Amino acid sequence: MPSLSDLDELYRATVLEHYRHPRNRTPLERPDASALVHNPVCGDQVRVEVKLREGRIDGVAAITRGCSIAVASGSVMTEWAPGRTRSDVSELRGRLEALVEGRADAGELPEALRAFERVAGLPSRRRCALLAWEALEQALVPSPNSVR
């Protein structure tokens, strides 16, 4: 279990790095699916676009407008998602949700996601950390609102 100062340092380093230099923000050319999710409480919104190949994510973009936590989480998500399946996404999103809600520790989460453990102490920011993951999961479920 990391100390509070280690956790704060990881949080600051990860969130600030991904907020200042977000990855994969450019919309995809002809995505296979997309979803737009917003947080009416704070105004954050994220549009996730995905390209799929043989049941796996082949490309992903997170176009996020919002706070540093929402932008950083979306950026981290775009680095993690390629090559993953819908069930991989659902499983990791559930673990991240438990982490930011304070119901579980970081366990075996990738280091960049462990940084969001600090969000558990910021109840008003929990949804910000989950917004891109929610959009990704929605984009992976075929629906009339998906781009196909």
C-alpha contacts under 8 A as a table, 3 or more apart, distances in Angstrom:
res1	aa1	res2	aa2	distance
2	P	6	D	5.87
2	P	7	L	6.09
3	S	6	D	5.12
3	S	7	L	6.15
4	L	7	L	5.02
4	L	8	D	6.03
5	S	8	D	4.99
5	S	9	E	6.10
6	D	9	E	5.12
6	D	10	L	6.16
7	L	10	L	5.10
7	L	11	Y	6.00
7	L	115	A	6.53
7	L	117	E	7.69
7	L	118	R	6.83
8	D	11	Y	5.01
8	D	12	R	6.07
8	D	115	A	7.85
8	D	118	R	6.87
9	E	12	R	5.17
9	E	13	A	5.99
10	L	13	A	5.16
10	L	14	T	5.92
10	L	115	A	5.35
11	Y	14	T	5.34
11	Y	15	V	5.78
11	Y	115	A	4.35
11	Y	116	F	6.32
11	Y	117	E	7.95
11	Y	118	R	6.58
12	R	15	V	5.40
12	R	16	L	5.65
12	R	115	A	7.98
13	A	16	L	5.49
13	A	17	E	5.87
14	T	17	E	5.27
14	T	18	H	6.07
14	T	72	A	7.51
14	T	112	A	6.27
14	T	115	A	6.51
15	V	18	H	5.35
15	V	19	Y	5.83
15	V	68	S	6.65
15	V	69	I	6.28
15	V	72	A	5.22
15	V	73	S	7.62
15	V	115	A	7.67
16	L	19	Y	5.02
16	L	20	R	5.89
16	L	68	S	7.20
16	L	72	A	7.41
17	E	20	R	5.33
17	E	21	H	5.88
17	E	22	P	7.66
17	E	72	A	7.74
18	H	21	H	5.06
18	H	22	P	4.72
18	H	23	R	7.15
18	H	71	V	7.17
18	H	72	A	4.58
18	H	73	S	7.77
18	H	75	S	6.03
18	H	76	V	7.09
19	Y	22	P	5.46
19	Y	68	S	5.33
19	Y	69	I	7.48
19	Y	71	V	5.57
19	Y	72	A	4.81
19	Y	75	S	7.79
22	P	25	R	6.77
22	P	71	V	6.94
22	P	72	A	6.61
22	P	75	S	5.17
23	R	75	S	5.00
23	R	76	V	7.59
23	R	78	T	6.89
23	R	79	E	7.32
24	N	60	V	7.04
24	N	61	A	4.92
24	N	62	A	6.31
24	N	63	I	7.96
24	N	75	S	6.75
24	N	78	T	6.32
24	N	79	E	7.97
25	R	61	A	5.42
25	R	62	A	5.26
25	R	63	I	4.96
25	R	64	T	7.51
25	R	75	S	7.76
26	T	61	A	6.34
26	T	62	A	7.73
26	T	63	I	6.96
27	P	49	E	7.03
27	P	61	A	6.00
27	P	62	A	7.74
27	P	63	I	7.04
28	L	31	P	5.62
28	L	49	E	6.57
28	L	50	V	7.46
28	L	51	K	7.91
28	L	59	G	7.91
28	L	60	V	7.37
28	L	61	A	6.52
31	P	34	S	7.04
31	P	49	E	5.88
31	P	50	V	5.42
31	P	51	K	5.10
31	P	147	V	7.18
31	P	148	R	7.60
32	D	49	E	7.57
32	D	50	V	5.90
32	D	51	K	4.97
32	D	52	L	6.37
32	D	147	V	6.03
32	D	148	R	5.04
33	A	49	E	5.86
33	A	50	V	5.43
33	A	51	K	6.84
33	A	139	A	5.45
33	A	140	L	6.90
33	A	146	S	5.27
33	A	147	V	4.42
33	A	148	R	5.57
34	S	47	R	6.94
34	S	48	V	5.40
34	S	49	E	4.25
34	S	50	V	6.15
34	S	135	A	7.82
34	S	136	L	7.66
34	S	138	Q	7.82
34	S	139	A	4.68
34	S	140	L	7.86
34	S	146	S	5.62
34	S	147	V	5.64
35	A	47	R	5.62
35	A	48	V	5.49
35	A	49	E	6.78
35	A	135	A	5.32
35	A	136	L	6.95
35	A	138	Q	6.03
35	A	139	A	4.86
35	A	145	N	7.73
35	A	146	S	6.56
36	L	45	Q	7.19
36	L	46	V	5.76
36	L	47	R	4.26
36	L	48	V	6.51
36	L	135	A	6.09
37	V	45	Q	5.66
37	V	46	V	5.54
37	V	47	R	6.45
37	V	131	L	6.69
37	V	132	A	7.65
37	V	134	E	7.37
37	V	135	A	5.63
38	H	43	G	6.70
38	H	44	D	5.64
38	H	45	Q	4.01
38	H	46	V	6.36
38	H	131	L	7.23
39	N	42	C	5.92
39	N	43	G	5.41
39	N	44	D	5.28
39	N	45	Q	6.21
39	N	127	R	7.41
39	N	128	C	7.49
39	N	131	L	7.59
40	P	43	G	5.13
40	P	44	D	7.34
43	G	66	G	6.87
44	D	64	T	7.56
44	D	65	R	5.71
44	D	66	G	4.20
44	D	67	C	6.72
44	D	70	A	7.14
44	D	128	C	7.17
45	Q	64	T	5.85
45	Q	65	R	5.39
45	Q	66	G	6.28
45	Q	131	L	7.48
46	V	62	A	6.41
46	V	63	I	5.53
46	V	64	T	4.23
46	V	65	R	6.28
46	V	74	G	7.88
46	V	131	L	6.84
46	V	132	A	5.97
46	V	135	A	7.11
47	R	61	A	7.99
47	R	62	A	5.75
47	R	63	I	5.14
47	R	64	T	6.42
47	R	132	A	7.57
47	R	135	A	6.79
48	V	60	V	7.03
48	V	61	A	5.59
48	V	62	A	4.56
48	V	63	I	6.36
48	V	132	A	6.88
48	V	135	A	5.84
48	V	136	L	5.81
48	V	139	A	7.07
49	E	60	V	5.59
49	E	61	A	5.22
49	E	62	A	6.66
49	E	136	L	7.65
49	E	139	A	7.16
50	V	57	I	6.64
50	V	58	D	7.34
50	V	59	G	5.54
50	V	60	V	4.45
50	V	61	A	6.60
50	V	136	L	7.91
50	V	139	A	7.27
50	V	140	L	7.98
51	K	57	I	6.00
51	K	58	D	5.26
51	K	59	G	4.87
51	K	60	V	6.39
52	L	55	G	6.28
52	L	56	R	5.53
52	L	57	I	4.70
52	L	58	D	5.03
52	L	59	G	6.99
53	R	56	R	5.33
53	R	57	I	6.38
53	R	58	D	5.72
55	G	85	T	6.22
55	G	86	R	7.82
56	R	82	P	7.46
56	R	83	G	5.39
56	R	84	R	5.31
56	R	85	T	4.69
56	R	86	R	7.39
57	I	60	V	7.09
57	I	81	A	6.58
57	I	82	P	4.99
57	I	83	G	5.15
57	I	84	R	5.56
57	I	85	T	6.37
58	D	82	P	5.44
58	D	83	G	6.01
59	G	82	P	5.89
60	V	78	T	5.81
60	V	81	A	7.24
60	V	82	P	6.94
61	A	78	T	6.24
62	A	74	G	5.73
62	A	75	S	6.79
62	A	78	T	6.75
62	A	132	A	6.95
64	T	70	A	7.17
64	T	71	V	5.65
64	T	74	G	7.07
64	T	132	A	7.98
65	R	70	A	7.91
65	R	71	V	7.01
66	G	70	A	6.03
66	G	71	V	6.40
67	C	70	A	5.43
67	C	71	V	6.29
67	C	128	C	7.56
68	S	71	V	5.20
68	S	72	A	5.88
69	I	72	A	5.17
69	I	73	S	5.95
69	I	125	R	7.51
69	I	128	C	6.01
69	I	129	A	5.67
70	A	73	S	5.27
70	A	74	G	6.18
70	A	128	C	4.66
70	A	129	A	5.25
70	A	130	L	7.52
70	A	131	L	6.66
70	A	132	A	7.22
71	V	74	G	5.24
71	V	75	S	6.19
72	A	75	S	5.03
72	A	76	V	6.15
73	S	76	V	5.12
73	S	77	M	6.07
73	S	113	L	7.90
73	S	129	A	5.52
73	S	130	L	7.29
73	S	132	A	6.79
74	G	77	M	4.99
74	G	78	T	6.34
74	G	131	L	7.68
74	G	132	A	4.94
74	G	133	W	7.24
75	S	78	T	5.27
75	S	79	E	6.68
76	V	79	E	5.29
76	V	80	W	6.39
76	V	112	A	6.77
76	V	113	L	7.40
77	M	80	W	5.16
77	M	81	A	5.92
77	M	132	A	7.23
77	M	133	W	6.94
78	T	81	A	5.46
78	T	82	P	7.20
79	E	82	P	6.92
81	A	84	R	5.44
81	A	89	V	7.33
84	R	88	D	5.82
84	R	89	V	6.88
85	T	88	D	5.07
85	T	89	V	6.37
86	R	89	V	5.14
86	R	90	S	6.21
86	R	137	E	7.06
86	R	140	L	6.18
87	S	90	S	5.01
87	S	91	E	6.03
88	D	91	E	5.23
88	D	92	L	6.21
89	V	92	L	5.31
89	V	93	R	5.94
89	V	133	W	7.77
89	V	136	L	7.79
89	V	137	E	6.60
90	S	93	R	5.16
90	S	94	G	6.20
90	S	137	E	6.53
91	E	94	G	5.27
91	E	95	R	6.46
92	L	95	R	5.04
92	L	96	L	6.08
92	L	109	L	7.99
93	R	96	L	5.04
93	R	97	E	6.01
93	R	130	L	7.60
93	R	133	W	6.12
93	R	134	E	7.64
94	G	97	E	5.06
94	G	98	A	6.24
95	R	98	A	5.16
95	R	99	L	6.23
95	R	104	A	7.79
95	R	109	L	7.88
96	L	99	L	4.97
96	L	100	V	6.22
96	L	109	L	7.97
96	L	113	L	7.37
96	L	130	L	7.62
97	E	100	V	5.34
97	E	101	E	6.05
97	E	130	L	6.79
98	A	101	E	5.20
98	A	102	G	6.17
98	A	103	R	4.92
98	A	104	A	5.37
99	L	102	G	5.20
99	L	103	R	5.93
99	L	104	A	4.95
99	L	105	D	5.72
99	L	106	A	6.22
99	L	116	F	7.63
99	L	117	E	5.70
99	L	120	A	6.89
100	V	103	R	7.67
100	V	116	F	6.45
100	V	117	E	5.47
100	V	118	R	7.34
100	V	119	V	5.39
100	V	120	A	4.36
100	V	126	R	5.86
100	V	129	A	7.62
101	E	104	A	7.86
101	E	119	V	7.82
101	E	120	A	5.12
101	E	123	P	7.61
101	E	126	R	6.76
102	G	105	D	7.33
102	G	117	E	7.63
102	G	120	A	5.01
102	G	121	G	7.79
104	A	107	G	7.95
105	D	117	E	7.43
106	A	109	L	5.69
106	A	114	R	5.37
106	A	117	E	6.72
109	L	113	L	6.15
109	L	114	R	6.02
110	P	113	L	5.45
110	P	114	R	6.38
111	E	114	R	4.96
111	E	115	A	6.75
112	A	115	A	5.66
112	A	116	F	7.80
113	L	116	F	5.57
113	L	117	E	7.71
114	R	117	E	5.60
115	A	118	R	6.44
116	F	119	V	5.36
116	F	120	A	7.72
116	F	129	A	7.23
117	E	120	A	5.75
118	R	121	G	5.92
118	R	122	L	7.43
119	V	122	L	4.95
119	V	123	P	7.08
119	V	125	R	6.43
119	V	126	R	5.92
119	V	129	A	7.61
120	A	123	P	6.28
120	A	126	R	6.74
122	L	125	R	5.49
122	L	126	R	6.66
123	P	126	R	5.45
124	S	127	R	7.35
125	R	128	C	5.15
125	R	129	A	6.76
126	R	129	A	5.46
126	R	130	L	6.76
127	R	130	L	5.04
127	R	131	L	5.95
128	C	131	L	5.41
129	A	132	A	7.49
130	L	133	W	5.30
130	L	134	E	6.11
131	L	134	E	5.15
131	L	135	A	6.31
132	A	135	A	5.01
132	A	136	L	6.10
133	W	136	L	5.02
133	W	137	E	6.14
134	E	137	E	5.19
134	E	138	Q	6.19
135	A	138	Q	5.03
135	A	139	A	6.05
136	L	139	A	5.06
136	L	140	L	6.34
137	E	140	L	5.25
137	E	141	V	6.71
138	Q	141	V	5.35
139	A	142	P	7.21
139	A	146	S	6.35
141	V	146	S	7.95
142	P	146	S	6.22
143	S	146	S	5.35
